[in-house]
Amino acid sequence: MGFEIPGINEACESSFPGSKSLYEKASDLFPNGVTHDLRYFEPFPLYVERAKGSKKWDVDSGERIDYWSGHGALLLGHCPDEE
């Protein structure tokens, strides 16, 4: 499926082994291993472990800024503090 850039798959596999493993398991449960088409990326999606504010952490401990913001549903960010 999709296209391949030489070396990118190997770099992703070595950098994100946890996401690759979860993708392989999820592929048996969901089409393309994800619950929504927009979450699918080549060679496999990153799987998020937790989120707070504007940040997400993938299962391989990488910190990411969530520029997608739940397509507008997360105007207050992830897990906002209760006031």
C-alpha positions, 0 to 999 in steps of 0.5 A: 500500500502506498509508496516507499522512500528508500531507507525511510521504512528502516529508519521508522522501524528502528526509531519506533519499535513500539508503534510498529509492534502495536500496528502489527497487532492492530492490523488484525483488528482494524482496517489498516490498523487504525480506527480512522483513515486520517490516523493511518501513515506509511509505513505505520502510524505512531501510537500515542500513550498519553496526552496533556495540553498541546502535547502527546507522547508516543509509546516509544517515549517521543514527545510530539506537539499535537498540531491536529488538535482533534480536528477542532474538538480539543480547543482546550487541549488534551486532559485540561485541568478542572477548575 
